[in-house]
Amino acid sequence: MNFIHLLTLLRKVKIRSFKKGELLISEGCTKTEIFFIRKGLVRGFHTPSSGDEVTFQLYPETYLFTNIHSLLFDGTSKFSYEALEPTKAYVIDHADFIKVTSQNANLSELSQKFMGKRVIRQAFQRIESFVLLSPEERYLKYVQDFPNVVNRAPDKYIANVLGITPVSLSRIRSRIATRKA
């Protein structure tokens, strides 16, 4: 790997801090930054015309996200991303990322594996969970995959991510607790 290209890439990365409640990406914007969560928790959500927000994902440390609508479809973001707690993220503009990584074969391969496959894997795991698992199985898998998130995010957001109501989430937790007792 060419050290100069790696150094160039690292110089383009910024560490940014976000306060609790601060939006990293707003619905309707055309930002093309890539965010890698270093510390904190971010939720991705949509606000339909009814006004009831729908949380579709919670991003803890080591997860990345971007405005996929701008990157892939040259459109505006359909989603907003909000820091649920004080958050630090590594941030790089997608154009800078592509420019630097395309100049070096090893970095290009790394970016494809890291970015492309990781984002696609996250999306397919979510689809598979809705198709193949019951709500209780989805909850158990979520707790297994994100053990510290369930204690950091409000239940209504976790229920949204799982595609159930907060009441159903409470019932699932009660059933699980009863079986353990």
trRosetta pair geometry for C-beta under 8 A, 3 or more apart (Angstrom, degrees):
i j d omega theta_ij theta_ji phi_ij phi_ji
1 5 7.4 -117 174 64 80 111
1 6 6.1 58 146 -46 117 125
1 104 6.8 68 -155 161 69 135
1 106 4.2 -122 -99 99 81 153
1 107 6.7 103 -147 -50 104 78
2 5 4.3 66 87 9 108 109
2 6 6.8 172 92 -10 57 85
2 104 4.9 -133 32 -119 116 131
2 106 7.3 160 7 39 72 118
2 107 7.6 -64 45 -19 90 114
3 6 5.6 -58 -149 40 35 112
3 7 6.1 36 154 -20 69 107
4 7 5.7 -55 -147 38 28 111
4 8 6.3 33 151 -23 63 105
5 8 5.5 -50 -147 34 33 115
5 9 6.4 36 152 -21 64 103
5 100 6.1 145 -169 180 82 86
5 101 7.8 110 167 -103 117 33
5 103 5.6 -166 -119 91 122 106
5 104 4.0 139 112 -32 175 142
5 107 5.5 -126 132 -19 127 148
6 9 5.6 -51 -150 33 32 113
6 10 6.4 30 153 -17 65 106
6 104 7.8 -67 -45 60 68 168
6 107 6.7 -167 -79 -83 70 121
7 10 5.7 -53 -145 38 32 110
7 11 6.4 37 153 -24 64 104
8 11 5.8 -54 -152 31 30 113
8 12 7.0 29 150 -20 61 104
8 100 5.1 -172 111 -133 108 120
9 12 5.9 -60 -160 30 34 111
9 13 7.0 35 147 -24 66 103
9 92 7.8 3 -174 -130 75 155
9 97 7.3 61 -142 -127 97 57
9 100 4.4 159 -83 132 80 148
9 101 6.7 65 -99 -62 130 75
9 107 6.5 -173 -48 -147 148 140
10 13 5.6 -49 -153 25 40 114
12 92 5.3 65 122 -137 99 107
12 93 7.2 -96 174 35 112 83
12 96 4.3 178 -165 156 143 135
12 97 7.1 -170 111 -68 142 56
12 100 6.3 -149 0 -25 147 147
13 90 5.2 -8 -173 -172 117 102
13 91 7.0 138 -159 66 64 37
13 92 4.8 -47 -97 -68 67 108
14 90 7.4 147 74 -158 38 52
14 91 5.0 -30 65 65 90 93
14 92 7.2 151 15 -78 72 55
15 38 7.1 -6 -137 -4 99 156
15 88 6.2 3 -176 -175 97 103
15 89 7.4 165 -151 83 54 35
15 90 6.1 -33 -96 -98 66 59
15 91 7.6 144 -106 16 16 83
16 88 7.2 166 84 -151 40 56
16 89 5.6 -20 61 62 88 84
16 91 5.0 7 6 1 121 133
17 86 7.1 -6 -171 -175 98 91
17 87 7.1 155 -156 85 51 49
17 88 5.3 -24 -99 -98 72 76
18 22 4.4 -149 -173 77 92 130
18 24 5.9 -48 -94 -76 159 93
18 40 7.2 115 60 175 99 172
18 42 8.0 48 74 -92 149 107
18 83 4.1 170 117 -42 119 149
18 86 7.2 167 86 -155 56 47
18 87 4.5 -11 58 62 103 98
18 88 7.7 -178 18 -79 74 30
18 89 7.0 16 -3 4 114 110
19 22 4.6 99 56 -27 73 121
19 83 6.6 144 88 77 29 141
19 86 6.2 -25 -131 -106 41 75
20 83 5.8 -120 -113 114 31 100
20 84 6.7 -5 -141 153 83 24
20 85 5.4 -13 -97 -130 101 27
20 86 5.7 -50 -42 -51 83 57
21 82 6.6 -21 -152 -174 28 111
21 83 6.7 -33 25 72 23 84
22 82 7.0 159 82 -152 33 68
22 83 5.0 14 55 27 82 118
23 26 5.1 54 149 -73 146 82
23 80 5.7 -54 -138 -171 116 107
23 81 6.7 109 -162 73 68 54
23 82 5.4 -40 -98 -95 62 74
23 83 8.0 -141 -78 4 17 77
24 35 6.0 30 166 -80 145 160
24 42 6.3 -17 4 -137 140 136
24 81 4.5 -48 58 98 103 108
24 82 7.2 -171 6 -90 81 21
24 83 6.6 101 -39 -42 102 87
24 87 7.8 -59 -62 87 126 142
24 89 7.3 41 -126 18 141 158
25 29 6.1 -145 -167 59 73 128
25 31 5.4 -135 -121 55 95 137
25 33 7.7 -160 -78 56 106 100
25 35 7.9 -130 -28 -15 111 136
25 67 5.3 -177 -152 -69 146 102
25 77 5.6 171 158 -108 114 170
25 79 7.2 44 103 99 117 79
25 80 6.3 -173 96 -146 69 44
25 81 4.4 47 39 25 94 108
26 29 4.8 89 64 -20 83 120
26 77 7.0 136 94 67 40 135
26 80 5.4 0 -136 -116 40 97
27 46 7.0 105 -98 -132 132 59
27 47 6.4 -125 -7 31 161 97
27 76 7.8 68 170 143 51 104
27 77 5.6 -128 -128 103 36 96
27 78 6.6 -5 -139 172 92 20
27 79 6.1 -110 -92 140 85 6
27 80 4.6 -58 -30 -50 85 90
28 76 4.9 -1 -155 163 36 136
28 77 6.3 -43 17 59 20 80
29 67 6.9 -101 90 -108 90 154
29 70 7.8 -39 114 -54 66 136
29 76 6.3 135 59 -157 15 90
29 77 5.3 4 54 16 70 118
30 67 7.3 158 -164 125 25 155
30 70 4.8 131 -160 -113 60 127
30 75 7.9 -145 -110 128 87 26
30 76 5.6 -67 -70 -106 75 68
30 77 7.4 -159 -80 -17 29 83
31 67 5.1 125 76 -9 80 144
31 70 6.5 177 70 12 38 164
31 77 7.1 -2 38 -36 88 129
32 66 7.2 22 -166 -175 45 114
32 67 6.4 -93 -95 56 39 111
32 70 5.1 -126 -82 119 80 129
32 71 5.9 124 -138 -76 91 80
32 93 6.0 55 93 -162 91 77
32 94 4.2 -88 157 23 101 117
32 95 6.5 61 108 -20 140 87
33 66 6.7 -159 96 -131 43 88
33 67 7.5 63 44 4 61 101
33 91 5.2 2 -180 -170 126 101
33 92 6.8 153 -154 79 76 27
33 93 5.5 -53 -98 -97 69 52
33 94 6.9 -148 -103 -24 16 79
34 64 6.2 9 176 -175 93 119
34 65 7.9 174 -156 90 58 29
34 66 4.7 -35 -106 -81 64 119
34 91 7.1 160 76 -150 51 51
34 92 5.4 -15 53 63 99 80
34 93 7.7 123 9 -149 79 7
34 94 5.7 109 -33 -78 99 76
34 97 6.1 23 13 -36 137 157
34 115 7.3 -50 -137 -122 150 118
35 42 7.4 22 125 7 144 172
35 64 6.2 164 88 -151 53 67
35 65 5.5 -14 61 61 103 73
35 66 6.7 165 15 -80 75 59
35 81 7.5 172 35 130 156 158
35 89 4.7 -10 -163 175 93 145
35 90 7.5 140 -159 74 45 51
35 91 5.6 -11 -102 -100 67 82
36 62 7.6 -13 -177 -148 89 29
36 63 7.6 -176 -148 96 55 29
36 64 4.5 -25 -98 -94 69 100
36 89 6.1 146 68 -166 43 82
36 90 4.3 -13 59 57 106 101
36 91 7.7 -162 24 -70 71 40
37 40 5.9 -123 -160 65 106 84
37 41 7.7 58 -160 -95 149 26
37 42 6.2 -148 -88 4 128 114
37 59 5.5 159 -27 139 143 102
37 60 6.5 -174 105 139 150 25
37 61 5.3 -131 118 -113 103 33
37 62 6.6 -43 74 16 88 21
37 63 5.3 14 27 56 119 73
37 64 7.1 -158 2 -81 74 44
37 87 6.6 -60 -138 -163 95 111
37 88 7.9 105 -164 81 56 51
37 89 5.4 -43 -102 -104 44 92
38 61 6.7 -8 154 -135 19 89
38 88 4.5 -51 68 103 115 96
38 89 5.8 179 6 -105 87 28
38 90 5.9 99 -49 -24 109 83
39 61 6.0 7 -102 -95 37 110
39 86 7.9 -3 117 110 102 80
39 87 6.6 -180 96 -147 61 47
39 88 4.6 31 45 38 95 101
40 60 7.9 -169 99 -147 39 50
40 61 7.2 118 41 -70 43 76
40 83 6.0 -31 171 -148 137 101
40 84 7.6 150 173 55 87 70
40 85 5.4 -165 -146 81 79 87
40 86 6.0 -119 -102 105 114 42
40 87 2.7 173 129 -110 170 73
40 88 6.1 147 -12 19 118 52
40 89 7.3 -71 47 -51 128 85
41 58 6.3 -6 -172 -177 101 99
41 59 7.0 153 -159 78 50 54
41 60 5.5 -16 -105 -102 82 66
41 83 7.3 108 78 -162 53 59
41 84 4.5 -45 99 56 103 112
41 85 5.1 55 35 24 97 103
41 87 6.7 -130 36 -87 34 112
41 149 6.8 142 -126 -125 128 85
41 152 5.4 161 -41 130 161 133
41 153 6.4 -144 161 -68 147 96
42 58 7.4 157 82 -160 44 51
42 59 4.4 -16 63 59 94 108
42 65 7.1 -136 97 29 136 138
42 81 5.4 20 171 178 119 97
42 82 6.7 161 -156 79 71 34
42 83 5.6 -41 -99 -97 78 50
42 84 6.6 -180 -103 1 21 86
42 87 6.0 62 -60 -117 93 164
42 89 7.8 23 -40 -69 139 133
43 55 5.1 -41 -177 -139 123 115
43 57 7.0 160 -156 88 55 52
43 58 5.3 -24 -102 -104 77 69
43 59 7.3 -175 -84 16 25 78
43 81 7.1 178 86 -148 40 55
43 82 5.5 -15 57 59 88 87
43 84 5.5 73 -16 -49 103 115
43 153 7.1 119 -74 -132 118 125
43 157 5.7 -77 -117 -152 145 136
44 55 7.1 114 77 -158 49 65
44 56 5.4 -53 99 62 100 89
44 57 4.2 17 39 54 115 98
44 58 7.8 -142 18 -69 74 28
44 59 6.9 70 -24 -21 97 109
44 65 6.5 -156 -67 -152 127 159
44 79 5.2 14 -175 167 94 139
44 80 7.5 161 -152 83 51 41
44 81 5.2 -20 -98 -98 69 82
45 53 5.0 19 167 -178 135 106
45 54 6.1 161 -158 80 82 42
45 55 4.5 -42 -93 -97 102 57
45 56 6.5 156 -105 7 42 75
45 79 6.5 145 73 -159 25 90
45 80 5.7 -25 67 63 79 87
45 81 7.8 149 19 -90 68 36
45 82 6.9 -18 21 11 114 110
45 160 7.7 16 -115 135 99 156
46 53 7.1 156 79 -154 38 62
46 54 5.1 -14 59 58 88 97
46 56 6.7 38 -4 -19 99 118
46 78 6.3 -9 -112 143 115 84
46 79 5.3 -66 -74 -105 79 73
46 80 7.4 146 -94 16 33 78
47 51 6.7 0 -175 -139 97 33
47 52 7.9 167 -145 76 64 25
47 53 5.1 -33 -94 -97 78 74
47 54 7.8 174 -85 17 31 71
47 80 7.0 16 -9 7 103 124
48 51 7.4 -66 80 -6 64 23
48 52 6.8 -10 49 57 99 72
48 54 6.8 38 -13 -4 102 116
54 160 5.7 172 -163 -156 58 123
55 58 7.1 28 167 -58 122 84
55 156 7.7 111 13 122 129 75
55 157 4.3 -1 51 -143 171 77
55 160 3.9 103 55 89 86 144
55 161 5.9 -45 115 -52 99 78
56 79 7.2 -80 33 -119 126 134
56 160 7.0 -83 -69 142 35 104
56 161 6.6 100 -178 -109 22 63
57 65 7.5 152 103 -94 141 139
57 126 7.5 -58 -90 -94 104 147
57 161 6.3 101 -99 -120 27 106
58 84 7.5 -12 -140 -6 100 148
58 146 7.2 107 86 -174 115 163
58 149 5.4 128 114 -165 137 134
58 153 5.4 -59 -122 -71 151 160
58 157 6.3 91 -71 145 119 119
58 158 7.4 -22 -19 -90 145 63
58 161 5.9 -55 -7 -73 97 150
59 63 4.2 -143 -158 93 86 134
59 64 7.7 -179 -156 -1 131 3
59 65 5.5 -91 -84 -20 157 126
59 81 7.7 -1 19 -151 134 114
60 63 5.9 88 58 1 49 119
60 146 6.2 151 -1 -142 137 106
60 148 6.7 116 -138 80 155 103
60 149 5.3 -115 -52 -77 129 106
60 152 7.7 103 -102 59 110 148
63 122 7.6 98 -148 -105 105 144
64 115 7.5 -77 99 -120 151 68
64 118 6.7 58 44 115 115 135
64 119 7.3 -71 89 -75 102 89
65 81 6.4 165 104 -110 141 148
66 71 5.9 39 126 -24 129 141
66 94 6.7 84 -156 -70 146 118
66 119 7.8 -40 26 -104 104 139
67 70 4.3 31 114 18 115 113
67 71 6.5 140 89 -15 67 90
67 77 4.5 -79 -142 -83 109 110
67 79 7.9 -170 -124 59 69 90
68 71 5.7 -61 -141 44 35 108
68 72 5.6 1 173 7 74 116
68 73 7.9 49 135 7 68 98
68 119 7.5 153 -95 -175 120 137
69 72 6.9 -62 -123 51 18 88
69 73 5.3 -46 -161 50 57 114
69 75 4.5 -70 166 78 100 99
69 76 6.3 -8 116 93 132 25
69 77 5.2 159 44 -105 124 38
69 78 5.5 127 -54 -7 150 87
69 79 7.9 153 -9 16 122 85
70 73 7.5 -49 -76 59 8 70
70 74 6.8 31 -157 -126 46 24
70 75 6.5 -118 -82 67 44 45
70 76 6.9 26 -72 -116 89 25
70 77 6.5 -31 -26 -58 101 76
71 94 5.7 -161 -107 -125 110 170
75 78 7.9 21 117 -40 123 89
77 80 7.3 109 127 -74 129 44
83 86 7.0 32 161 -123 133 16
83 87 4.1 -139 -131 7 117 125
84 87 7.9 77 40 -49 55 120
84 152 7.1 108 111 143 129 95
84 153 6.0 -8 168 -108 167 82
84 157 7.7 -53 -102 -26 144 177
85 152 6.7 -66 -23 -176 140 112
92 96 5.7 -120 178 81 93 117
92 97 5.0 104 123 -63 124 103
93 96 4.5 83 68 9 93 107
93 97 6.8 -162 91 -10 46 87
94 97 5.4 -55 -147 36 33 116
94 98 6.2 29 158 -16 68 105
95 98 6.0 -55 -146 38 29 107
95 99 6.2 31 155 -22 64 109
96 99 5.7 -55 -143 36 29 113
96 100 6.3 18 164 -10 65 109
97 100 6.5 -64 -149 40 23 101
97 101 6.0 7 164 -6 63 117
97 111 6.8 145 164 -134 100 134
97 115 7.8 107 154 -70 141 152
98 101 6.2 -64 -135 46 25 101
98 102 5.7 24 167 -23 65 114
98 111 7.7 152 -101 157 50 160
99 102 6.3 -61 -144 33 18 107
99 103 7.1 18 155 -24 55 108
100 103 6.1 -61 -162 25 32 113
100 104 7.7 -13 158 14 63 104
100 107 6.8 -76 130 142 80 153
101 104 6.8 -83 -157 52 37 85
101 107 4.3 -140 -136 133 68 103
101 108 5.0 131 153 -86 86 52
101 110 7.2 -128 -141 66 116 91
101 111 4.1 33 -166 -25 161 148
102 108 5.6 73 -108 -95 39 113
103 107 7.4 6 64 58 67 133
104 107 4.1 62 79 18 110 110
104 108 6.4 -179 85 -16 52 86
105 108 5.5 -55 -144 36 29 115
105 109 6.4 29 157 -18 64 104
106 109 5.9 -53 -148 36 30 109
106 110 6.3 32 152 -19 63 108
107 110 5.4 -53 -145 39 34 115
107 111 6.2 35 155 -22 67 104
108 111 5.8 -52 -147 34 28 110
108 112 6.6 28 154 -18 62 105
109 112 5.8 -55 -150 35 31 110
109 113 6.3 25 155 -13 66 108
110 113 5.9 -60 -147 41 29 106
110 114 5.7 16 162 -11 68 117
111 114 5.9 -58 -131 46 26 104
111 115 5.3 -1 178 7 68 119
111 116 7.6 70 134 -9 64 93
112 115 6.8 -53 -113 51 15 90
112 116 4.9 -17 -162 21 56 129
112 117 7.1 62 144 -17 62 95
113 116 7.2 -11 -61 51 8 91
113 117 5.3 -19 -157 19 43 130
113 118 7.8 64 143 -28 50 90
114 117 7.3 55 -2 46 5 93
114 118 5.8 -10 174 -12 41 128
115 118 6.3 -74 -145 38 11 105
115 119 6.3 2 168 -11 57 113
116 119 6.3 -66 -149 37 22 103
116 120 6.2 12 161 -10 63 114
117 120 5.8 -60 -142 44 30 109
117 121 5.9 35 158 -25 67 108
118 121 5.7 -52 -143 35 27 113
118 122 6.5 31 156 -21 62 104
119 122 5.8 -52 -152 32 30 112
119 123 6.6 27 152 -16 63 107
120 123 5.7 -57 -150 38 33 110
120 124 6.2 24 157 -13 68 110
121 124 6.0 -60 -142 42 28 105
121 125 6.1 31 159 -23 65 108
122 125 6.0 -56 -147 33 25 111
122 126 6.7 25 155 -18 60 107
123 126 5.9 -60 -157 34 30 111
123 127 6.5 27 151 -16 66 106
124 127 5.5 -51 -144 38 38 111
124 128 6.0 40 157 -20 69 106
125 128 5.7 -52 -144 38 29 113
125 129 6.4 34 155 -25 62 104
126 129 5.9 -53 -151 29 30 112
126 130 6.9 22 155 -13 62 104
127 130 6.1 -64 -157 37 32 106
127 131 6.3 17 154 -10 69 114
128 131 5.8 -66 -142 44 31 104
128 132 5.3 -9 175 11 73 122
128 133 7.8 61 133 -7 68 100
129 132 6.7 -65 -118 52 19 88
129 133 5.0 -31 -162 30 60 127
129 138 5.1 97 170 -118 109 94
129 141 6.3 -153 -124 81 118 149
130 133 7.4 -31 -68 49 11 84
130 138 7.4 41 -82 -96 48 137
130 163 6.1 79 -113 -12 106 161
133 137 3.8 -136 -165 98 101 118
133 138 4.8 138 111 -60 126 73
133 141 6.4 -62 -130 -3 167 140
134 137 4.6 93 48 9 75 104
134 138 7.0 -132 94 -8 38 86
135 138 5.5 -51 -147 33 32 115
135 139 6.5 34 154 -20 64 103
135 162 6.4 83 -152 156 81 113
135 163 7.2 -128 -108 81 92 88
135 164 4.9 84 -145 -71 130 135
135 168 6.2 -44 160 156 156 128
135 172 6.4 -122 125 -79 102 139
136 139 5.6 -51 -151 34 34 112
136 140 6.4 32 152 -16 65 105
136 172 5.0 -175 -104 -138 78 111
136 175 7.0 -55 -116 79 132 138
136 176 7.5 167 -156 -59 105 103
137 140 5.7 -53 -145 39 33 111
137 141 6.2 33 155 -18 65 107
138 141 5.8 -58 -147 40 28 110
138 142 6.1 32 153 -23 64 108
138 162 5.0 136 121 -149 125 94
138 163 7.2 -28 134 38 172 101
138 164 7.9 159 73 -19 133 118
139 142 5.6 -55 -147 35 30 113
139 143 6.4 29 155 -18 65 104
139 162 5.8 23 -76 -126 74 151
139 164 7.9 -34 -59 21 109 145
139 169 7.0 153 -104 -132 132 76
139 172 5.1 121 9 141 166 149
139 173 7.7 -124 171 -63 150 70
139 176 7.8 -126 109 -41 129 143
140 143 5.8 -52 -147 36 31 110
140 144 6.4 32 152 -19 63 107
140 176 7.5 167 -82 -105 98 137
141 144 5.5 -55 -148 38 33 114
141 145 6.0 22 157 -12 68 111
142 145 5.9 -59 -139 44 28 103
142 146 5.8 -32 177 39 67 105
142 149 7.8 -88 167 74 93 123
142 150 7.2 112 125 -67 101 110
142 158 7.3 133 142 -162 149 98
142 161 7.1 120 -127 111 144 120
142 162 6.3 -78 -30 -84 155 105
143 146 7.1 -76 -120 66 17 65
143 147 6.1 51 176 -103 61 62
143 150 5.7 -1 -109 -30 79 149
144 147 7.1 2 -138 -62 15 89
146 149 3.8 -13 157 18 117 125
146 150 6.7 127 108 -28 91 80
147 150 6.9 -54 -164 20 32 106
148 151 6.2 -64 -163 43 48 104
148 152 6.2 34 148 -16 76 120
149 152 5.6 -74 -144 44 37 106
149 153 5.6 4 173 0 80 116
149 158 7.5 145 129 -97 98 105
150 153 7.1 -58 -120 44 22 91
150 158 6.1 65 -121 -111 71 149
153 157 4.7 -96 166 77 115 129
153 158 5.6 134 96 -51 116 91
154 157 5.1 92 67 5 81 102
154 158 7.4 -154 99 -3 43 88
155 158 5.5 -58 -147 40 38 110
155 159 6.0 42 155 -22 71 105
155 166 5.3 87 125 -137 108 102
155 169 5.8 169 -175 101 103 147
155 170 7.4 41 -176 -61 148 84
156 159 5.7 -50 -145 36 31 114
156 160 6.5 38 152 -22 62 103
156 166 5.1 -35 -95 -72 66 124
157 160 5.6 -49 -150 32 33 115
157 161 6.5 35 152 -20 64 103
158 161 5.7 -52 -150 34 33 112
158 162 6.4 22 154 -9 65 110
158 169 6.4 108 100 -135 103 152
159 162 5.9 -66 -149 45 30 105
159 164 5.2 -96 -161 83 81 76
159 165 5.9 -7 176 154 135 16
159 166 4.6 -114 -26 -77 164 53
159 168 6.9 123 -142 61 111 91
159 169 4.3 -102 -90 -32 99 135
160 163 7.6 35 179 -71 31 30
162 169 6.9 123 53 -91 143 104
164 168 4.0 -110 173 86 116 135
164 169 5.7 142 98 -53 120 78
164 172 7.5 53 121 -19 167 136
165 168 4.6 101 53 4 78 100
165 169 7.1 -135 97 -5 44 85
166 169 5.4 -50 -148 33 36 116
166 170 6.5 40 152 -21 66 102
167 170 5.7 -52 -153 34 32 113
167 171 6.6 33 149 -18 64 104
168 171 5.6 -53 -148 37 35 112
168 172 6.3 38 153 -21 67 103
169 172 5.7 -52 -148 34 31 112
169 173 6.4 30 154 -17 64 106
170 173 5.8 -55 -149 38 30 111
170 174 6.4 31 152 -21 64 106
171 174 5.6 -54 -148 35 32 112
171 175 6.4 33 154 -20 66 103
172 175 5.8 -53 -150 34 31 111
172 176 6.4 29 154 -17 64 107
173 176 5.7 -56 -147 38 31 111
173 177 6.2 31 155 -19 66 108
174 177 5.7 -56 -145 38 30 111
174 178 6.2 33 155 -22 65 106
175 178 5.8 -55 -148 34 29 113
175 179 6.5 27 155 -17 63 106
176 179 5.9 -56 -151 36 30 110
176 180 6.5 27 153 -18 64 108
177 180 5.8 -58 -149 37 32 111
177 181 6.5 37 153 -30 65 105
178 181 5.8 -52 -149 25 31 114
